[in-house]
C-alpha cells in the first residue's frame, strides 16, 4: 500500500506521527462509454466557454461564482489556507462507541505509526478498546476540513471520516406518522422469520452478484459476439413471479419462514453428504 498523507494524532500533550492509507478499494469491472454504432470511445474535452479552446489539465484552477461575480483562486492561494497546512489529527473528545450513528460514517483509512511512536499508538489503541470508546477528531485533507472518528480494527487504528451534521438528511415522511395496527400473531411470525435467518456476520460469505454477472456477460459477449443469448447465459428468474403472487402479510411471512427452513435443511443435508463421502482413514494395527 502507498500512503496518501502524513500527519500526527494529537491527544492531550501526546503526539503520534502516522501515515494514512486508504482502507478500501474497488474491484468493479471498469466500463467505458462508446459509440454504439462503431464502438468508438467517447472522450470528454475540457473546453473554455470564453475562448472556446481545449484547456490542458495543468492550466485549470478553481473559482467561486455567486451568480454575479467570479473569484478565481490559484493553487498557491488555496494552499495558503492555514487548515491546509495543518497536519494534525486533533482528538476533540472520546465518546461511547455506540453513539456514532453508522449513517454518518464515510471513507475509511488505516493509520500506520512511525516506528518511534509505536508505544503511544498502542497505548491509544488499547485505551479505546478497554473503555469501549471512539475518538472524535478533526483534521484537513485534500482541501477540506474533516470530522472523523478513530476506532480500532484488529491491531490497527482506523480513521473514518464522518458527514457533518447538516449533510445528514432527516427521514421526514408523512406516512411514518401513521402507526398501523400489527397483531400479536404477525409479530410472532416476524420473530420466527428473524430467528430462521439469524447468524453471525461473515463478510467472506457474501459476493457482489452484479459484478460477477457482469464479468460473465463480458466473457460470453467476447465468445459469442452479437449472437449472445442472455436468457441462455443467465437463465430466467423464478422469484419475481413468486413475490408478485404474495399479497397477504401473514402469507408472505409464513412463506418466508418456510423458504428459510427449506434452505437451511438443504444446506445441512449437502454438508452432511459431503462429510460422508470423504475417504475414511484406516485404523492402524496396534492402535
Buried (B, 14 or more C-beta within 10 A) or exposed (E): EEBEBEBBBBBEEBEBBBBBBBBEEEEEEEEEEEEEEEEEEEEEEEEEEEEEEEEEEEEEEEEEEEEEEEEEEEEEEEEEEEEBEBBBBBBEEBEEBEEBEEEBBEBBBBBBBEEEBEEBBBEBBEBBEEEEBBBBBBBBBEEEEBBBBBBBEEEBBBBBBBBEEEEEEEEEEEEEEEEEEEEEEEEEBBEBBEEBEEEEEEEEEEEEEEEEEBEEBEEBBEEEEEEEEEEEBEEEEEEEEEEEEEEEBEEBBBBBBEBBEEEEEEEEEEEEEEEEEEEEEEEEEEE
